């Protein structure tokens, strides 16, 4: 789990792209617990809701890529995978639009 989510070079590209979107720098995580602590903490630039969406979208995309590699022996380039992560986060924020922080989450992710 630590390798797949934190130290795999493929995932490193995804974290780099995520870091470009998030205005509050994402630290280098040493283990899964550190990642979960980051995801559950909050700042004004990256509330925990957005952090959780990022971790969920990243985890889901990595799982899809892992299965695609195991079953089809193909792997999408990391930037294609990031487009899926981006779309998933935008869709998740949009689905949560009835919450009062909808526009702020969208702004934090897109701007």
N, CA, C and O atoms as a Tinker XYZ file with bonds, in Angstrom:
   444  protein
     1  N      0.834000   -1.186000    0.000000    73     2
     2  CA     0.000000    0.000000    0.000000    64     1     3
     3  C      0.885000    1.258000    0.000000    63     2     4     5
     4  O      0.639000    2.195000   -0.760000    81     3
     5  N      1.904000    1.269000    0.851000    73     3     6
     6  CA     2.778000    2.444000    0.890000    64     5     7
     7  C      3.460000    2.661000   -0.459000    63     6     8     9
     8  O      3.527000    3.784000   -0.959000    81     7
     9  N      3.966000    1.571000   -1.041000    73     7    10
    10  CA     4.634000    1.715000   -2.340000    64     9    11
    11  C      3.652000    2.212000   -3.395000    63    10    12    13
    12  O      3.936000    3.167000   -4.118000    81    11
    13  N      2.515000    1.570000   -3.476000    73    11    14
    14  CA     1.549000    1.886000   -4.528000    64    13    15
    15  C      1.039000    3.317000   -4.440000    63    14    16    17
    16  O      0.829000    3.955000   -5.471000    81    15
    17  N      0.838000    3.831000   -3.248000    73    15    18
    18  CA     0.271000    5.171000   -3.096000    64    17    19
    19  C      1.306000    6.269000   -2.852000    63    18    20    21
    20  O      0.998000    7.449000   -3.014000    81    19
    21  N      2.516000    5.902000   -2.469000    73    19    22
    22  CA     3.445000    6.931000   -2.027000    64    21    23
    23  C      4.798000    6.945000   -2.734000    63    22    24    25
    24  O      5.378000    8.017000   -2.910000    81    23
    25  N      5.310000    5.807000   -3.139000    73    23    26
    26  CA     6.670000    5.813000   -3.676000    64    25    27
    27  C      6.795000    5.296000   -5.101000    63    26    28    29
    28  O      7.880000    5.364000   -5.679000    81    27
    29  N      5.742000    4.794000   -5.672000    73    27    30
    30  CA     5.771000    4.328000   -7.061000    64    29    31
    31  C      5.998000    5.531000   -7.987000    63    30    32    33
    32  O      5.327000    6.551000   -7.827000    81    31
    33  N      6.922000    5.440000   -8.948000    73    31    34
    34  CA     7.186000    6.573000   -9.853000    64    33    35
    35  C      5.938000    7.036000  -10.624000    63    34    36    37
    36  O      5.768000    8.230000  -10.873000    81    35
    37  N      5.082000    6.102000  -10.993000    73    35    38
    38  CA     3.841000    6.438000  -11.699000    64    37    39
    39  C      2.985000    7.356000  -10.830000    63    38    40    41
    40  O      2.468000    8.370000  -11.297000    81    39
    41  N      2.847000    6.984000   -9.564000    73    39    42
    42  CA     2.049000    7.774000   -8.636000    64    41    43
    43  C      2.740000    9.096000   -8.320000    63    42    44    45
    44  O      2.076000   10.088000   -8.021000    81    43
    45  N      4.055000    9.113000   -8.385000    73    43    46
    46  CA     4.787000   10.357000   -8.173000    64    45    47
    47  C      4.379000   11.427000   -9.174000    63    46    48    49
    48  O      4.269000   12.600000   -8.819000    81    47
    49  N      4.156000   11.033000  -10.414000    73    47    50
    50  CA     3.691000   11.975000  -11.436000    64    49    51
    51  C      2.296000   12.487000  -11.073000    63    50    52    53
    52  O      2.003000   13.672000  -11.229000    81    51
    53  N      1.444000   11.590000  -10.590000    73    51    54
    54  CA     0.084000   12.002000  -10.194000    64    53    55
    55  C      0.131000   12.975000   -9.026000    63    54    56    57
    56  O     -0.594000   13.970000   -9.023000    81    55
    57  N      0.974000   12.703000   -8.035000    73    55    58
    58  CA     1.103000   13.620000   -6.896000    64    57    59
    59  C      1.651000   14.977000   -7.350000    63    58    60    61
    60  O      1.250000   16.012000   -6.818000    81    59
    61  N      2.555000   14.980000   -8.321000    73    59    62
    62  CA     3.081000   16.242000   -8.847000    64    61    63
    63  C      1.957000   17.064000   -9.464000    63    62    64    65
    64  O      1.875000   18.271000   -9.238000    81    63
    65  N      1.098000   16.423000  -10.235000    73    63    66
    66  CA    -0.035000   17.125000  -10.852000    64    65    67
    67  C     -1.033000   17.603000   -9.798000    63    66    68    69
    68  O     -1.572000   18.705000   -9.902000    81    67
    69  N     -1.272000   16.779000   -8.793000    73    67    70
    70  CA    -2.166000   17.183000   -7.697000    64    69    71
    71  C     -1.572000   18.390000   -6.986000    63    70    72    73
    72  O     -2.289000   19.330000   -6.646000    81    71
    73  N     -0.273000   18.365000   -6.763000    73    71    74
    74  CA     0.406000   19.470000   -6.089000    64    73    75
    75  C      0.292000   20.767000   -6.889000    63    74    76    77
    76  O      0.267000   21.853000   -6.309000    81    75
    77  N      0.223000   20.661000   -8.199000    73    75    78
    78  CA     0.041000   21.858000   -9.030000    64    77    79
    79  C     -1.344000   22.456000   -8.853000    63    78    80    81
    80  O     -1.523000   23.664000   -9.007000    81    79
    81  N     -2.318000   21.628000   -8.535000    73    79    82
    82  CA    -3.690000   22.097000   -8.342000    64    81    83
    83  C     -3.931000   22.656000   -6.956000    63    82    84    85
    84  O     -4.657000   23.636000   -6.788000    81    83
    85  N     -3.322000   22.031000   -5.966000    73    83    86
    86  CA    -3.554000   22.428000   -4.577000    64    85    87
    87  C     -2.573000   23.542000   -4.226000    63    86    88    89
    88  O     -1.362000   23.392000   -4.387000    81    87
    89  N     -3.105000   24.643000   -3.752000    73    87    90
    90  CA    -2.270000   25.808000   -3.442000    64    89    91
    91  C     -1.425000   25.620000   -2.188000    63    90    92    93
    92  O     -0.379000   26.252000   -2.042000    81    91
    93  N     -1.866000   24.771000   -1.299000    73    91    94
    94  CA    -1.149000   24.448000   -0.072000    64    93    95
    95  C     -0.255000   23.251000   -0.387000    63    94    96    97
    96  O     -0.780000   22.171000   -0.658000    81    95
    97  N      1.070000   23.392000   -0.363000    73    95    98
    98  CA     1.943000   22.298000   -0.800000    64    97    99
    99  C      1.642000   20.970000   -0.100000    63    98   100   101
   100  O      1.481000   20.909000    1.119000    81    99
   101  N      1.574000   19.933000   -0.895000    73    99   102
   102  CA     1.360000   18.586000   -0.375000    64   101   103
   103  C      2.715000   18.042000    0.052000    63   102   104   105
   104  O      3.649000   18.023000   -0.749000    81   103
   105  N      2.837000   17.599000    1.299000    73   103   106
   106  CA     4.138000   17.088000    1.751000    64   105   107
   107  C      4.443000   15.724000    1.129000    63   106   108   109
   108  O      3.552000   15.051000    0.611000    81   107
   109  N      5.696000   15.336000    1.188000    73   107   110
   110  CA     6.078000   13.975000    0.792000    64   109   111
   111  C      5.692000   13.062000    1.951000    63   110   112   113
   112  O      6.126000   13.276000    3.083000    81   111
   113  N      4.894000   12.063000    1.677000    73   111   114
   114  CA     4.405000   11.175000    2.724000    64   113   115
   115  C      5.360000   10.003000    2.900000    63   114   116   117
   116  O      5.838000    9.425000    1.924000    81   115
   117  N      5.630000    9.661000    4.151000    73   115   118
   118  CA     6.534000    8.551000    4.423000    64   117   119
   119  C      5.788000    7.231000    4.565000    63   118   120   121
   120  O      6.364000    6.165000    4.350000    81   119
   121  N      4.498000    7.300000    4.930000    73   119   122
   122  CA     3.713000    6.074000    5.064000    64   121   123
   123  C      2.227000    6.407000    4.959000    63   122   124   125
   124  O      1.835000    7.572000    4.892000    81   123
   125  N      1.421000    5.362000    4.948000    73   123   126
   126  CA    -0.029000    5.498000    4.785000    64   125   127
   127  C     -0.643000    6.321000    5.914000    63   126   128   129
   128  O     -1.537000    7.132000    5.671000    81   127
   129  N     -0.179000    6.124000    7.130000    73   127   130
   130  CA    -0.709000    6.874000    8.275000    64   129   131
   131  C     -0.486000    8.372000    8.102000    63   130   132   133
   132  O     -1.363000    9.175000    8.422000    81   131
   133  N      0.676000    8.742000    7.601000    73   131   134
   134  CA     0.987000   10.149000    7.360000    64   133   135
   135  C      0.031000   10.720000    6.307000    63   134   136   137
   136  O     -0.457000   11.841000    6.449000    81   135
   137  N     -0.231000    9.946000    5.255000    73   135   138
   138  CA    -1.185000   10.368000    4.228000    64   137   139
   139  C     -2.576000   10.564000    4.826000    63   138   140   141
   140  O     -3.243000   11.553000    4.522000    81   139
   141  N     -3.021000    9.637000    5.673000    73   139   142
   142  CA    -4.347000    9.740000    6.280000    64   141   143
   143  C     -4.431000   10.922000    7.244000    63   142   144   145
   144  O     -5.477000   11.564000    7.346000    81   143
   145  N     -3.346000   11.212000    7.946000    73   143   146
   146  CA    -3.333000   12.388000    8.824000    64   145   147
   147  C     -3.477000   13.660000    8.003000    63   146   148   149
   148  O     -4.219000   14.567000    8.379000    81   147
   149  N     -2.764000   13.726000    6.878000    73   147   150
   150  CA    -2.874000   14.886000    5.990000    64   149   151
   151  C     -4.304000   15.009000    5.454000    63   150   152   153
   152  O     -4.874000   16.100000    5.454000    81   151
   153  N     -4.873000   13.911000    5.006000    73   151   154
   154  CA    -6.214000   13.933000    4.414000    64   153   155
   155  C     -7.272000   14.381000    5.417000    63   154   156   157
   156  O     -8.243000   15.036000    5.040000    81   155
   157  N     -7.096000   14.040000    6.668000    73   155   158
   158  CA    -8.114000   14.390000    7.663000    64   157   159
   159  C     -7.872000   15.753000    8.309000    63   158   160   161
   160  O     -8.727000   16.248000    9.044000    81   159
   161  N     -6.724000   16.359000    8.045000    73   159   162
   162  CA    -6.476000   17.702000    8.570000    64   161   163
   163  C     -7.005000   18.735000    7.588000    63   162   164   165
   164  O     -7.431000   18.394000    6.485000    81   163
   165  N     -6.975000   19.989000    7.992000    73   163   166
   166  CA    -7.590000   21.020000    7.176000    64   165   167
   167  C     -6.829000   22.334000    7.288000    63   166   168   169
   168  O     -6.297000   22.676000    8.344000    81   167
   169  N     -6.788000   23.063000    6.174000    73   167   170
   170  CA    -6.292000   24.434000    6.173000    64   169   171
   171  C     -7.284000   25.253000    5.358000    63   170   172   173
   172  O     -8.195000   24.699000    4.742000    81   171
   173  N     -7.114000   26.548000    5.353000    73   171   174
   174  CA    -8.026000   27.382000    4.572000    64   173   175
   175  C     -7.848000   27.155000    3.074000    63   174   176   177
   176  O     -8.789000   27.352000    2.305000    81   175
   177  N     -6.656000   26.745000    2.651000    73   175   178
   178  CA    -6.403000   26.504000    1.236000    64   177   179
   179  C     -6.797000   25.104000    0.779000    63   178   180   181
   180  O     -7.134000   24.891000   -0.386000    81   179
   181  N     -6.751000   24.160000    1.702000    73   179   182
   182  CA    -7.164000   22.787000    1.374000    64   181   183
   183  C     -7.939000   22.180000    2.545000    63   182   184   185
   184  O     -7.363000   21.529000    3.417000    81   183
   185  N     -9.262000   22.407000    2.549000    73   183   186
   186  CA   -10.080000   21.814000    3.607000    64   185   187
   187  C    -10.042000   20.290000    3.532000    63   186   188   189
   188  O     -9.748000   19.711000    2.486000    81   187
   189  N    -10.341000   19.662000    4.646000    73   187   190
   190  CA   -10.272000   18.201000    4.705000    64   189   191
   191  C    -11.194000   17.552000    3.673000    63   190   192   193
   192  O    -10.871000   16.485000    3.151000    81   191
   193  N    -12.323000   18.168000    3.371000    73   191   194
   194  CA   -13.221000   17.598000    2.358000    64   193   195
   195  C    -12.549000   17.482000    1.007000    63   194   196   197
   196  O    -12.700000   16.470000    0.323000    81   195
   197  N    -11.815000   18.498000    0.617000    73   195   198
   198  CA   -11.094000   18.466000   -0.653000    64   197   199
   199  C     -9.945000   17.463000   -0.590000    63   198   200   201
   200  O     -9.711000   16.721000   -1.545000    81   199
   201  N     -9.243000   17.442000    0.513000    73   199   202
   202  CA    -8.142000   16.484000    0.670000    64   201   203
   203  C     -8.658000   15.048000    0.576000    63   202   204   205
   204  O     -8.040000   14.203000   -0.072000    81   203
   205  N     -9.780000   14.780000    1.219000    73   203   206
   206  CA   -10.355000   13.434000    1.166000    64   205   207
   207  C    -10.771000   13.074000   -0.257000    63   206   208   209
   208  O    -10.594000   11.935000   -0.689000    81   207
   209  N    -11.326000   14.047000   -0.985000    73   207   210
   210  CA   -11.692000   13.798000   -2.379000    64   209   211
   211  C    -10.465000   13.457000   -3.211000    63   210   212   213
   212  O    -10.510000   12.570000   -4.063000    81   211
   213  N     -9.378000   14.160000   -2.963000    73   211   214
   214  CA    -8.132000   13.913000   -3.692000    64   213   215
   215  C     -7.636000   12.497000   -3.413000    63   214   216   217
   216  O     -7.303000   11.757000   -4.339000    81   215
   217  N     -7.587000   12.126000   -2.142000    73   215   218
   218  CA    -7.095000   10.793000   -1.778000    64   217   219
   219  C     -8.013000    9.716000   -2.347000    63   218   220   221
   220  O     -7.535000    8.697000   -2.847000    81   219
   221  N     -9.324000    9.930000   -2.275000    73   219   222
   222  CA   -10.267000    8.940000   -2.799000    64   221   223
   223  C    -10.114000    8.793000   -4.308000    63   222   224   225
   224  O    -10.069000    7.673000   -4.818000    81   223
   225  N    -10.035000    9.900000   -5.024000    73   223   226
   226  CA    -9.897000    9.851000   -6.483000    64   225   227
   227  C     -8.569000    9.219000   -6.883000    63   226   228   229
   228  O     -8.510000    8.431000   -7.827000    81   227
   229  N     -7.517000    9.563000   -6.170000    73   227   230
   230  CA    -6.209000    8.976000   -6.458000    64   229   231
   231  C     -6.225000    7.468000   -6.195000    63   230   232   233
   232  O     -5.748000    6.692000   -7.023000    81   231
   233  N     -6.761000    7.057000   -5.069000    73   231   234
   234  CA    -6.823000    5.641000   -4.722000    64   233   235
   235  C     -7.617000    4.862000   -5.759000    63   234   236   237
   236  O     -7.183000    3.803000   -6.211000    81   235
   237  N     -8.777000    5.383000   -6.135000    73   235   238
   238  CA    -9.619000    4.714000   -7.124000    64   237   239
   239  C     -8.910000    4.600000   -8.475000    63   238   240   241
   240  O     -8.957000    3.552000   -9.121000    81   239
   241  N     -8.260000    5.672000   -8.894000    73   239   242
   242  CA    -7.568000    5.663000  -10.183000    64   241   243
   243  C     -6.390000    4.689000  -10.168000    63   242   244   245
   244  O     -6.169000    3.970000  -11.142000    81   243
   245  N     -5.641000    4.664000   -9.079000    73   243   246
   246  CA    -4.520000    3.728000   -8.961000    64   245   247
   247  C     -5.028000    2.293000   -8.995000    63   246   248   249
   248  O     -4.427000    1.431000   -9.637000    81   247
   249  N     -6.128000    2.042000   -8.306000    73   247   250
   250  CA    -6.714000    0.692000   -8.310000    64   249   251
   251  C     -7.135000    0.296000   -9.731000    63   250   252   253
   252  O     -6.900000   -0.835000  -10.157000    81   251
   253  N     -7.754000    1.223000  -10.458000    73   251   254
   254  CA    -8.143000    0.943000  -11.840000    64   253   255
   255  C     -6.910000    0.640000  -12.693000    63   254   256   257
   256  O     -6.921000   -0.305000  -13.482000    81   255
   257  N     -5.863000    1.426000  -12.542000    73   255   258
   258  CA    -4.653000    1.224000  -13.333000    64   257   259
   259  C     -3.981000   -0.097000  -12.980000    63   258   260   261
   260  O     -3.470000   -0.794000  -13.857000    81   259
   261  N     -3.982000   -0.436000  -11.708000    73   259   262
   262  CA    -3.410000   -1.710000  -11.266000    64   261   263
   263  C     -4.159000   -2.865000  -11.905000    63   262   264   265
   264  O     -3.547000   -3.786000  -12.447000    81   263
   265  N     -5.490000   -2.816000  -11.842000    73   263   266
   266  CA    -6.291000   -3.886000  -12.440000    64   265   267
   267  C     -6.128000   -3.930000  -13.948000    63   266   268   269
   268  O     -6.068000   -5.013000  -14.530000    81   267
   269  N     -6.055000   -2.785000  -14.582000    73   267   270
   270  CA    -5.863000   -2.725000  -16.023000    64   269   271
   271  C     -4.528000   -3.369000  -16.410000    63   270   272   273
   272  O     -4.434000   -4.080000  -17.410000    81   271
   273  N     -3.519000   -3.111000  -15.612000    73   271   274
   274  CA    -2.207000   -3.696000  -15.880000    64   273   275
   275  C     -2.233000   -5.211000  -15.665000    63   274   276   277
   276  O     -1.686000   -5.963000  -16.472000    81   275
   277  N     -2.861000   -5.655000  -14.587000    73   275   278
   278  CA    -2.912000   -7.089000  -14.293000    64   277   279
   279  C     -3.742000   -7.872000  -15.308000    63   278   280   281
   280  O     -3.355000   -8.965000  -15.722000    81   279
   281  N     -4.873000   -7.316000  -15.702000    73   279   282
   282  CA    -5.808000   -8.074000  -16.539000    64   281   283
   283  C     -5.652000   -7.821000  -18.035000    63   282   284   285
   284  O     -5.961000   -8.695000  -18.845000    81   283
   285  N     -5.179000   -6.642000  -18.406000    73   283   286
   286  CA    -5.080000   -6.293000  -19.830000    64   285   287
   287  C     -3.654000   -5.999000  -20.284000    63   286   288   289
   288  O     -3.414000   -5.774000  -21.470000    81   287
   289  N     -2.717000   -6.000000  -19.353000    73   287   290
   290  CA    -1.324000   -5.682000  -19.630000    64   289   291
   291  C     -1.163000   -4.329000  -20.338000    63   290   292   293
   292  O     -0.285000   -4.157000  -21.183000    81   291
   293  N     -2.021000   -3.382000  -19.979000    73   291   294
   294  CA    -1.900000   -2.023000  -20.505000    64   293   295
   295  C     -1.964000   -1.038000  -19.355000    63   294   296   297
   296  O     -2.544000   -1.313000  -18.305000    81   295
   297  N     -1.364000    0.096000  -19.574000    73   295   298
   298  CA    -1.332000    1.132000  -18.555000    64   297   299
   299  C     -1.494000    2.473000  -19.247000    63   298   300   301
   300  O     -0.766000    2.783000  -20.190000    81   299
   301  N     -2.443000    3.265000  -18.780000    73   299   302
   302  CA    -2.608000    4.606000  -19.323000    64   301   303
   303  C     -1.451000    5.476000  -18.851000    63   302   304   305
   304  O     -0.957000    5.288000  -17.739000    81   303
   305  N     -1.009000    6.421000  -19.670000    73   303   306
   306  CA     0.025000    7.348000  -19.202000    64   305   307
   307  C     -0.470000    8.109000  -17.965000    63   306   308   309
   308  O     -1.671000    8.340000  -17.820000    81   307
   309  N      0.444000    8.496000  -17.081000    73   307   310
   310  CA     0.037000    9.167000  -15.843000    64   309   311
   311  C     -0.796000   10.427000  -16.063000    63   310   312   313
   312  O     -1.710000   10.698000  -15.283000    81   311
   313  N     -0.504000   11.198000  -17.101000    73   311   314
   314  CA    -1.287000   12.421000  -17.311000    64   313   315
   315  C     -2.711000   12.113000  -17.760000    63   314   316   317
   316  O     -3.619000   12.904000  -17.500000    81   315
   317  N     -2.922000   10.997000  -18.418000    73   315   318
   318  CA    -4.283000   10.557000  -18.748000    64   317   319
   319  C     -4.991000   10.149000  -17.462000    63   318   320   321
   320  O     -6.161000   10.470000  -17.256000    81   319
   321  N     -4.272000    9.440000  -16.602000    73   319   322
   322  CA    -4.851000    9.052000  -15.306000    64   321   323
   323  C     -5.181000   10.292000  -14.482000    63   322   324   325
   324  O     -6.203000   10.320000  -13.796000    81   323
   325  N     -4.327000   11.325000  -14.539000    73   323   326
   326  CA    -4.623000   12.542000  -13.786000    64   325   327
   327  C     -5.889000   13.213000  -14.311000    63   326   328   329
   328  O     -6.660000   13.765000  -13.526000    81   327
   329  N     -6.111000   13.177000  -15.605000    73   327   330
   330  CA    -7.355000   13.742000  -16.150000    64   329   331
   331  C     -8.565000   13.055000  -15.548000    63   330   332   333
   332  O     -9.587000   13.695000  -15.301000    81   331
   333  N     -8.457000   11.763000  -15.311000    73   331   334
   334  CA    -9.550000   11.021000  -14.654000    64   333   335
   335  C     -9.711000   11.470000  -13.203000    63   334   336   337
   336  O    -10.829000   11.636000  -12.716000    81   335
   337  N     -8.595000   11.662000  -12.525000    73   335   338
   338  CA    -8.646000   12.146000  -11.138000    64   337   339
   339  C     -9.297000   13.525000  -11.107000    63   338   340   341
   340  O    -10.183000   13.781000  -10.291000    81   339
   341  N     -8.862000   14.397000  -11.983000    73   339   342
   342  CA    -9.420000   15.746000  -12.065000    64   341   343
   343  C    -10.931000   15.698000  -12.296000    63   342   344   345
   344  O    -11.686000   16.388000  -11.610000    81   343
   345  N    -11.365000   14.902000  -13.241000    73   343   346
   346  CA   -12.795000   14.788000  -13.557000    64   345   347
   347  C    -13.571000   14.239000  -12.367000    63   346   348   349
   348  O    -14.671000   14.699000  -12.061000    81   347
   349  N    -12.981000   13.247000  -11.701000    73   347   350
   350  CA   -13.638000   12.649000  -10.538000    64   349   351
   351  C    -13.822000   13.676000   -9.420000    63   350   352   353
   352  O    -14.879000   13.730000   -8.792000    81   351
   353  N    -12.803000   14.483000   -9.176000    73   351   354
   354  CA   -12.901000   15.500000   -8.121000    64   353   355
   355  C    -13.922000   16.563000   -8.494000    63   354   356   357
   356  O    -14.736000   16.955000   -7.659000    81   355
   357  N    -13.891000   17.030000   -9.727000    73   355   358
   358  CA   -14.883000   18.024000  -10.170000    64   357   359
   359  C    -16.295000   17.458000  -10.040000    63   358   360   361
   360  O    -17.195000   18.143000   -9.555000    81   359
   361  N    -16.491000   16.222000  -10.467000    73   359   362
   362  CA   -17.811000   15.592000  -10.356000    64   361   363
   363  C    -18.238000   15.436000   -8.897000    63   362   364   365
   364  O    -19.407000   15.633000   -8.565000    81   363
   365  N    -17.291000   15.081000   -8.028000    73   363   366
   366  CA   -17.611000   14.925000   -6.602000    64   365   367
   367  C    -18.001000   16.257000   -5.975000    63   366   368   369
   368  O    -18.942000   16.327000   -5.185000    81   367
   369  N    -17.277000   17.309000   -6.328000    73   367   370
   370  CA   -17.617000   18.638000   -5.802000    64   369   371
   371  C    -18.981000   19.066000   -6.325000    63   370   372   373
   372  O    -19.804000   19.593000   -5.576000    81   371
   373  N    -19.212000   18.840000   -7.598000    73   371   374
   374  CA   -20.490000   19.211000   -8.193000    64   373   375
   375  C    -21.646000   18.433000   -7.549000    63   374   376   377
   376  O    -22.715000   18.994000   -7.307000    81   375
   377  N    -21.429000   17.153000   -7.275000    73   375   378
   378  CA   -22.464000   16.330000   -6.638000    64   377   379
   379  C    -22.776000   16.830000   -5.229000    63   378   380   381
   380  O    -23.880000   16.633000   -4.722000    81   379
   381  N    -21.801000   17.472000   -4.608000    73   379   382
   382  CA   -21.978000   17.980000   -3.247000    64   381   383
   383  C    -22.398000   19.442000   -3.243000    63   382   384   385
   384  O    -22.258000   20.117000   -2.223000    81   383
   385  N    -22.904000   19.940000   -4.347000    73   383   386
   386  CA   -23.184000   21.375000   -4.491000    64   385   387
   387  C    -24.206000   21.914000   -3.506000    63   386   388   389
   388  O    -24.274000   23.125000   -3.299000    81   387
   389  N    -24.996000   21.056000   -2.897000    73   387   390
   390  CA   -25.980000   21.540000   -1.920000    64   389   391
   391  C    -25.323000   21.938000   -0.608000    63   390   392   393
   392  O    -25.918000   22.625000    0.222000    81   391
   393  N    -24.083000   21.491000   -0.438000    73   391   394
   394  CA   -23.354000   21.933000    0.757000    64   393   395
   395  C    -22.940000   23.377000    0.553000    63   394   396   397
   396  O    -22.723000   23.817000   -0.576000    81   395
   397  N    -22.834000   24.097000    1.623000    73   395   398
   398  CA   -22.558000   25.527000    1.519000    64   397   399
   399  C    -21.164000   25.844000    0.998000    63   398   400   401
   400  O    -20.935000   26.953000    0.516000    81   399
   401  N    -20.229000   24.910000    1.079000    73   399   402
   402  CA   -18.867000   25.205000    0.642000    64   401   403
   403  C    -18.591000   24.735000   -0.780000    63   402   404   405
   404  O    -17.432000   24.608000   -1.174000    81   403
   405  N    -19.640000   24.474000   -1.553000    73   403   406
   406  CA   -19.483000   23.993000   -2.925000    64   405   407
   407  C    -18.607000   24.907000   -3.766000    63   406   408   409
   408  O    -17.623000   24.461000   -4.355000    81   407
   409  N    -18.960000   26.179000   -3.823000    73   407   410
   410  CA   -18.219000   27.092000   -4.697000    64   409   411
   411  C    -16.780000   27.273000   -4.222000    63   410   412   413
   412  O    -15.864000   27.391000   -5.036000    81   411
   413  N    -16.583000   27.296000   -2.910000    73   411   414
   414  CA   -15.212000   27.470000   -2.425000    64   413   415
   415  C    -14.360000   26.239000   -2.745000    63   414   416   417
   416  O    -13.189000   26.382000   -3.095000    81   415
   417  N    -14.926000   25.033000   -2.631000    73   415   418
   418  CA   -14.167000   23.835000   -2.986000    64   417   419
   419  C    -13.816000   23.838000   -4.469000    63   418   420   421
   420  O    -12.694000   23.506000   -4.851000    81   419
   421  N    -14.780000   24.212000   -5.295000    73   419   422
   422  CA   -14.530000   24.232000   -6.740000    64   421   423
   423  C    -13.449000   25.261000   -7.058000    63   422   424   425
   424  O    -12.552000   24.993000   -7.858000    81   423
   425  N    -13.528000   26.422000   -6.444000    73   423   426
   426  CA   -12.506000   27.447000   -6.663000    64   425   427
   427  C    -11.126000   26.970000   -6.205000    63   426   428   429
   428  O    -10.130000   27.187000   -6.896000    81   427
   429  N    -11.070000   26.329000   -5.059000    73   427   430
   430  CA    -9.788000   25.852000   -4.548000    64   429   431
   431  C     -9.182000   24.793000   -5.465000    63   430   432   433
   432  O     -7.961000   24.710000   -5.600000    81   431
   433  N    -10.023000   23.994000   -6.085000    73   431   434
   434  CA    -9.497000   22.957000   -6.966000    64   433   435
   435  C     -9.159000   23.496000   -8.363000    63   434   436   437
   436  O     -8.139000   23.116000   -8.938000    81   435
   437  N     -9.990000   24.360000   -8.902000    73   435   438
   438  CA    -9.820000   24.777000  -10.286000    64   437   439
   439  C     -8.906000   25.987000  -10.481000    63   438   440   441
   440  O     -8.311000   26.140000  -11.548000    81   439
   441  N     -8.788000   26.823000   -9.500000    73   439   442
   442  CA    -8.032000   28.069000   -9.691000    64   441   443
   443  C     -6.602000   27.896000   -9.237000    63   442   444
   444  O     -5.810000   28.836000   -9.319000    81   443
